[in-house]
């Protein structure tokens, strides 16, 4: 796999097969490619990969990248990563209260309103 330059989507497809059939020699390079995520769609692919492999390290990296850009996420990407990951990304780094722009989920510590 090292000599072929796969896209993120192709790397995810390869990871699915390699993980299912325990082919570590293919899984490692696919994971390495996916961990190089730098855009919102790439972080979404990394999130799917982390869910597939149950990797906490990949999940944390994907969540951090998604949290920085969650407001610009499309419906397709949101559906792809799932409700739980979208919820965590939206609330990861101090999502603001819509009333006073201070507190975070589920109840604002400042104005005591629910979001």
Secondary structure, DSSP 8 states (H G I E B T S, - for coil): -TTS---HHHHHHHHHHHHHTT-HHHHHHHHHHHTT--SHHHHHHHHHHHHHHT-HHHHHHHHHHHHHHGGG--HHHHHHH-HHHHHHHHHTT----TTTS---SSB-TTT--B-
